[in-house]
Amino acid sequence: MSHSTLPGTGPWSWLEPGLWVYRARELDLLGQADELLADSAPAARAGGAALLEAKRRLHAAGVGAATAPAAVGGGGHRFVVQVAVQFLAGYRDLNLRDAAHVGHGAILCHDPEWHGRRELAAVIRGALVGLAATEEPSADRPAPADLAAVGTRAVRTAAGWEITGRKAWVSRVLEADAFVVFARSPEHLSAFYVPAGSPGLVTTPAARPGGGDGWSWGELTLQRVPVPATAVLGAAVGGVAVFRRHFAEYRPLVAATCLGAAAAAVDGWVEQVLATEAAGRLPDGTVERLGDLRGRVLVALGGLFTGAARPGGIDSSWSKMVKAQAVQTAIEVVRAVEHAMVGVASGPDAAAVAVRRARQELSAIRQPDAHHQLD
């Protein structure tokens, strides 16, 4: 049987085609980020307090808030830098996806009225913000609600607002320091900053979609939760604009993280095959399958880098498309790798376990999208 030699593995072999878009100091930051993310992988698998501590370390090192505006204490780096950081996070462990950046706390970064406030300073240091937008269908809203039709209500009081409602599919429901809650006020849809532990706020964890581990999922129940008048986010533009702007940037980061996980799965398969093959070579059939899977990830990654490096703001339509494509590509690639690994090694295999876990996590990321049409 003829054989072919192994192409390069590791996250930088995947990033190499796109490294031309980065400046020298940005490449230095990416190198630092990869080292920290690799060290954080055990904490990501443990989840909970260990994962939160890993997030704080990444922020303390200047990685977690690398692309937050310099005016609010962030690194001020370009958006495309965060895309690469997210790819590295996904490669090391999908649970690092919101440890390596400010996550939904970016909503605070985008609102000039919140600049200088202690809540935003906490986000820059690593505080975790959850997002509460989705609601389950009800008798008066039998179809998945769009963002403008949410049933959660905010009522004015002498001290500010009281929020009542129920939110579903809330990620980081147990770990979050606060939540951005979307509710209908008398004027329009609004976004509110609600600290975890607020009176009347109940968090109910649920089984994670797809059966994965890591960050918790669940529901928020709000029963006349009091927040001050200053809790409104994006008051000048309204909640719909806040949501759309945030997710225009958030979706490509999810895409990059998922592609990182797919790349790691392919590399894990290669290493598994090499461990069982003589002379460190891959059989011809494996090379062809590897080339197909690797090519699919690289094509998706190339499109992601091209769009993220484009001057100006992120286009919302492109953002939706690139996320959908990347998540689907990642799931298909990881499933193919998982199938290919069956029977290659005898007994429990660390690479196969990691790939199966990645497939579960990817399913968990995609599943909520089937339950709502918020944007």
Phi, psi and omega per residue, in radians:
M1 nan 2.357 3.095
S2 -1.424 2.757 -3.084
H3 -2.340 2.811 3.016
S4 -2.221 2.681 -3.090
T5 -1.428 2.889 -3.044
L6 -1.448 2.311 2.978
P7 -1.278 2.987 -3.133
G8 -1.118 2.537 3.063
T9 -2.107 3.057 -3.079
G10 1.727 2.729 -3.028
P11 -1.062 -0.541 -3.078
W12 -1.302 -0.395 3.060
S13 -1.190 -0.470 3.107
W14 -1.454 -0.625 -3.110
L15 -1.366 -0.353 -3.009
E16 -0.883 -0.744 -3.119
P17 -1.100 -0.376 -3.101
G18 -1.847 0.052 -3.060
L19 -1.189 -0.265 -3.118
W20 -1.142 -0.335 -3.104
V21 -1.412 -0.130 -3.021
Y22 -1.787 2.555 3.055
R23 -1.505 2.914 -3.041
A24 -1.027 -0.790 -3.099
R25 -1.216 -0.483 3.073
E26 -1.227 -0.663 3.087
L27 -1.152 -0.639 3.070
D28 -1.070 -0.747 3.122
L29 -1.115 -0.721 -3.140
L30 -1.124 -0.666 3.083
G31 -1.104 -0.758 3.089
Q32 -1.100 -0.738 -3.138
A33 -1.072 -0.738 -3.099
D34 -1.130 -0.696 3.106
E35 -1.081 -0.795 -3.132
L36 -1.166 -0.682 3.137
L37 -1.179 -0.679 3.087
A38 -1.088 -0.724 3.111
D39 -1.174 -0.441 -3.090
S40 -1.518 -0.121 -3.072
A41 -0.999 -0.751 3.103
P42 -1.063 -0.667 3.106
A43 -1.146 -0.629 3.121
A44 -1.111 -0.682 3.120
R45 -1.228 -0.540 3.124
A46 -1.310 -0.609 -3.141
G47 1.248 -2.954 3.050
G48 1.014 -2.353 -3.061
A49 -1.084 -0.623 -3.135
A50 -1.132 -0.693 3.136
L51 -1.215 -0.697 3.088
L52 -1.102 -0.676 3.104
E53 -1.165 -0.652 3.070
A54 -1.088 -0.690 3.090
K55 -1.072 -0.766 3.140
R56 -1.095 -0.664 3.115
R57 -1.128 -0.726 3.128
L58 -1.111 -0.672 3.105
H59 -1.223 -0.710 3.141
A60 -1.091 -0.522 3.139
A61 -1.465 -0.033 3.131
G62 1.532 0.101 -3.135
V63 -1.547 -0.769 -3.042
G64 -1.063 -0.576 3.133
A65 -2.005 0.563 -3.038
A66 -1.049 -0.633 -3.080
T67 -1.862 0.122 2.974
A68 -1.198 2.621 -3.102
P69 -1.006 2.450 3.105
A70 -1.051 -0.511 -3.109
A71 -1.115 -0.388 -3.138
V72 -1.892 0.197 3.114
G73 1.767 0.027 3.111
G74 -1.449 -3.108 -3.103
G75 -1.388 -0.341 3.120
G76 1.250 0.281 -3.138
H77 -1.315 2.840 -3.135
R78 -1.186 2.705 -3.125
F79 -1.011 -0.658 -3.101
V80 -1.098 -0.411 3.061
V81 -1.153 -0.743 3.131
Q82 -1.130 -0.575 3.090
V83 -1.037 -0.789 3.119
A84 -1.172 -0.685 3.096
V85 -1.047 -0.720 -3.139
Q86 -1.181 -0.631 3.055
F87 -1.062 -0.792 3.126
L88 -1.098 -0.681 3.110
A89 -1.090 -0.805 3.127
G90 -1.113 -0.628 3.130
Y91 -1.121 -0.709 -3.103
R92 -1.360 -0.737 3.075
D93 -3.097 2.268 -3.101
L94 -1.054 -0.450 -3.139
N95 -1.203 -0.191 3.108
L96 -1.458 0.070 -2.984
R97 -1.051 -0.629 3.104
D98 -1.858 0.154 3.042
A99 -1.555 -0.408 -3.021
A100 -1.681 0.100 3.061
H101 -2.756 3.101 -3.050
V102 -1.319 -0.139 3.067
G103 1.064 -2.379 -3.132
H104 -1.247 -0.172 3.013
G105 -1.127 -0.222 3.081
A106 -1.069 -0.419 3.102
I107 -1.054 -0.676 3.095
L108 -1.185 -0.669 -3.127
C109 -1.086 -0.573 -3.058
H110 -1.414 -0.171 -3.072
D111 -1.789 1.895 -3.119
P112 -0.991 -0.490 -3.139
E113 -1.168 -0.318 -3.122
W114 -1.715 -0.104 3.129
H115 -1.140 2.313 -3.118
G116 1.599 -0.103 -3.124
R117 -1.504 2.648 -3.065
R118 -1.121 -0.544 3.137
E119 -1.102 -0.692 3.120
L120 -1.266 -0.662 3.075
A121 -1.035 -0.649 3.105
A122 -1.157 -0.654 3.085
V123 -1.072 -0.751 3.132
I124 -1.108 -0.551 3.127
R125 -1.429 -0.195 3.087
G126 2.160 0.118 3.063
A127 -1.083 2.477 -3.059
L128 -1.757 2.244 -3.138
V129 -1.960 2.229 3.063
G130 -1.616 2.833 -3.139
L131 -2.055 2.211 -3.138
A132 -2.115 1.587 -3.129
A133 -2.130 -0.707 -3.014
T134 -1.295 2.517 3.063
E135 -2.312 2.524 3.076
E136 -1.215 2.646 3.043
P137 -1.034 2.618 3.110
S138 -2.327 -3.115 -3.095
A139 -1.060 -0.655 -3.127
D140 -1.592 -0.147 3.084
R141 -2.355 1.292 -3.018
P142 -1.186 -0.434 3.124
A143 -1.668 2.758 3.060
P144 -0.952 2.211 -3.025
A145 -1.305 2.538 2.938
D146 -1.473 3.021 -2.989
L147 -1.085 -0.611 -3.084
A148 -1.287 -0.179 -3.049
A149 -1.948 0.378 -3.110
V150 -1.103 2.580 -3.123
G151 -1.594 -0.261 3.120
T152 -1.134 2.338 -3.031
R153 -2.036 2.518 3.019
A154 -2.070 2.130 -3.095
V155 -1.966 2.339 3.133
R156 -1.188 2.483 3.024
T157 -2.298 3.059 3.128
A158 -1.101 -0.516 -3.103
A159 -1.690 -0.129 -3.113
G160 2.655 -1.790 -3.076
W161 -2.480 2.701 2.909
E162 -2.176 2.280 -3.055
I163 -1.960 2.302 3.131
T164 -2.334 2.271 3.121
G165 2.858 -2.982 -3.102
R166 -2.467 2.302 -3.127
K167 -2.066 2.436 -3.128
A168 -2.015 2.908 3.085
W169 0.955 0.752 3.135
V170 -1.592 2.075 3.096
S171 -1.504 2.699 -3.097
R172 1.075 0.560 -3.000
V173 -1.118 -0.513 3.125
L174 -1.698 -0.492 -3.051
E175 -1.565 -0.370 -3.002
A176 -1.142 2.461 3.026
D177 -1.391 -0.414 -3.131
A178 -2.833 2.935 3.131
F179 -2.267 2.535 2.912
V180 -1.657 1.953 -3.051
V181 -1.857 2.232 3.090
F182 -1.669 2.176 -3.079
A183 -2.491 2.721 3.130
R184 -1.516 2.035 3.044
S185 -1.703 2.996 3.139
P186 -1.014 -0.545 -3.080
E187 -1.469 -0.854 -3.063
H188 -2.958 -3.115 3.027
L189 -1.182 2.374 -3.117
S190 -2.297 2.770 3.047
A191 -1.939 2.340 -3.068
F192 -2.193 2.465 3.033
Y193 -1.548 2.042 -3.083
V194 -2.152 1.940 3.125
P195 -1.091 2.507 3.006
A196 -1.093 2.497 -3.115
G197 1.513 0.063 3.094
S198 -1.093 2.540 3.086
P199 -0.979 2.314 3.128
G200 1.528 -0.060 3.133
L201 -1.728 2.122 -3.128
V202 -2.094 2.238 3.092
T203 -1.814 2.302 -3.128
T204 -2.202 1.800 3.128
P205 -1.207 2.671 3.137
A206 -2.381 2.919 3.061
A207 -1.021 2.372 -3.081
R208 -1.255 2.426 3.096
P209 -1.057 2.375 3.140
G210 1.446 -0.167 3.083
G211 1.403 0.258 -3.118
G212 -1.362 -3.109 3.119
D213 -2.061 -2.835 3.098
G214 1.620 -2.412 -3.108
W215 -0.999 2.495 -3.125
S216 -1.321 2.777 3.048
W217 -2.235 2.793 3.077
G218 2.878 -2.685 -3.074
E219 -2.095 2.668 2.952
L220 -2.002 2.264 2.995
T221 -1.966 2.207 -3.121
L222 -2.051 2.085 3.133
Q223 -2.107 1.666 -3.121
R224 0.909 0.867 3.136
V225 -1.274 2.116 -3.106
P226 -1.465 2.341 3.008
V227 -2.383 2.644 -3.123
P228 -1.275 2.916 3.115
A229 -1.059 -0.465 -3.122
T230 -1.398 0.039 -3.101
A231 -1.386 -0.167 -3.097
V232 -1.258 2.359 3.070
L233 -1.879 2.388 3.109
G234 1.126 0.661 -3.092
A235 -1.017 -0.540 -3.078
A236 -1.298 -0.351 -3.039
V237 -2.102 -0.368 -3.122
G238 1.643 2.836 -3.011
G239 -1.172 -0.619 -3.132
V240 -1.094 -0.774 3.125
A241 -1.139 -0.663 3.095
V242 -1.045 -0.836 -3.108
F243 -1.093 -0.836 -3.059
R244 -1.163 -0.703 3.123
R245 -1.128 -0.777 -3.109
H246 -1.060 -0.828 -3.057
F247 -1.322 -0.346 3.024
A248 -1.044 -0.613 3.109
E249 -1.607 -0.518 -3.061
Y250 -1.271 -0.662 -3.097
R251 -1.034 -0.810 3.120
P252 -1.075 -0.486 3.097
L253 -1.241 -0.674 3.029
V254 -1.075 -0.748 3.130
A255 -1.021 -0.823 -3.121
A256 -1.097 -0.712 -3.135
T257 -1.105 -0.756 -3.140
C258 -1.138 -0.696 3.116
L259 -1.171 -0.578 3.055
G260 -1.086 -0.720 3.110
A261 -1.135 -0.681 3.113
A262 -1.132 -0.726 3.118
A263 -1.081 -0.732 3.119
A264 -1.119 -0.642 3.112
A265 -1.111 -0.765 3.121
V266 -1.078 -0.791 3.126
D267 -1.105 -0.661 3.108
G268 -1.107 -0.648 3.098
W269 -1.154 -0.771 3.120
V270 -1.024 -0.810 -3.120
E271 -1.137 -0.621 3.102
Q272 -1.136 -0.786 3.136
V273 -1.101 -0.757 -3.122
L274 -1.089 -0.567 -3.138
A275 -1.176 -0.360 -3.113
T276 -1.885 -0.083 -3.104
E277 -1.830 2.474 3.120
A278 -1.237 2.555 3.011
A279 1.144 0.284 3.058
G280 1.054 0.664 -3.127
R281 -2.137 2.704 -3.136
L282 -1.754 2.371 3.050
P283 -1.072 2.685 -3.063
D284 -0.981 -0.771 -3.125
G285 -1.060 -0.652 3.129
T286 -1.184 -0.668 3.128
V287 -1.065 -0.742 -3.139
E288 -1.133 -0.763 3.128
R289 -1.161 -0.695 3.103
L290 -1.078 -0.759 -3.134
G291 -1.070 -0.684 3.124
D292 -1.139 -0.836 -3.104
L293 -1.183 -0.745 3.130
R294 -1.103 -0.722 3.136
G295 -1.093 -0.690 3.134
R296 -1.106 -0.739 3.121
V297 -1.163 -0.751 -3.098
L298 -1.153 -0.650 3.107
V299 -1.116 -0.801 3.124
A300 -1.115 -0.690 -3.136
L301 -1.180 -0.671 3.116
G302 -1.093 -0.747 3.094
G303 -1.117 -0.611 3.129
L304 -1.164 -0.815 3.127
F305 -1.112 -0.706 -3.121
T306 -1.070 -0.802 3.129
G307 -1.207 -0.672 -3.096
A308 -1.232 -0.483 -3.122
A309 -1.505 -0.113 -3.114
R310 -1.136 2.292 3.122
P311 -1.075 2.605 -3.133
G312 1.649 -3.066 -3.112
G313 -1.263 2.861 3.127
I314 -1.386 2.260 3.130
D315 -1.294 2.238 -3.062
S316 -1.132 -0.699 -3.141
S317 -1.135 -0.760 3.088
W318 -1.078 -0.707 -3.128
S319 -1.014 -0.818 3.119
K320 -1.088 -0.776 -3.081
M321 -1.136 -0.787 -3.044
V322 -1.209 -0.597 3.089
K323 -1.179 -0.834 -3.124
A324 -1.028 -0.760 -3.129
Q325 -1.146 -0.775 -3.071
A326 -1.176 -0.761 -3.137
V327 -1.124 -0.768 3.127
Q328 -1.119 -0.758 3.108
T329 -1.055 -0.797 -3.109
A330 -1.085 -0.767 -3.133
I331 -1.115 -0.780 -3.127
E332 -1.133 -0.710 3.137
V333 -1.153 -0.791 -3.115
V334 -1.154 -0.668 3.082
R335 -1.106 -0.727 3.118
A336 -1.100 -0.719 3.115
V337 -1.145 -0.759 3.133
E338 -1.035 -0.744 3.109
H339 -1.135 -0.713 -3.114
A340 -1.173 -0.498 -3.097
M341 -1.324 -0.345 -3.089
V342 -1.049 2.158 3.082
G343 1.477 -0.100 3.140
V344 -1.266 -0.744 3.138
A345 -2.005 2.564 3.096
S346 -1.593 2.388 3.135
G347 1.379 -3.131 -3.137
P348 -1.046 2.394 -3.109
D349 -2.268 2.227 -3.058
A350 -1.070 -0.688 -3.130
A351 -1.140 -0.732 3.137
A352 -1.148 -0.679 3.102
V353 -1.096 -0.737 -3.140
A354 -1.121 -0.689 3.132
V355 -1.181 -0.742 3.112
R356 -1.089 -0.713 3.110
R357 -1.135 -0.695 3.097
A358 -1.096 -0.696 3.112
R359 -1.099 -0.705 3.099
Q360 -1.119 -0.738 -3.129
E361 -1.166 -0.700 3.109
L362 -1.104 -0.688 3.084
S363 -1.117 -0.648 3.113
A364 -1.148 -0.598 3.120
I365 -1.228 -0.695 -3.063
R366 -1.391 -0.550 -2.971
Q367 -0.994 -0.783 -3.124
P368 -1.026 -0.489 -3.140
D369 -1.073 -0.445 -3.142
A370 -1.389 -0.131 -3.040
H371 -1.885 -0.061 3.129
H372 -2.661 2.793 3.086
Q373 -2.279 1.151 -3.013
L374 -1.317 -0.411 -3.054
D375 -2.474 nan nan
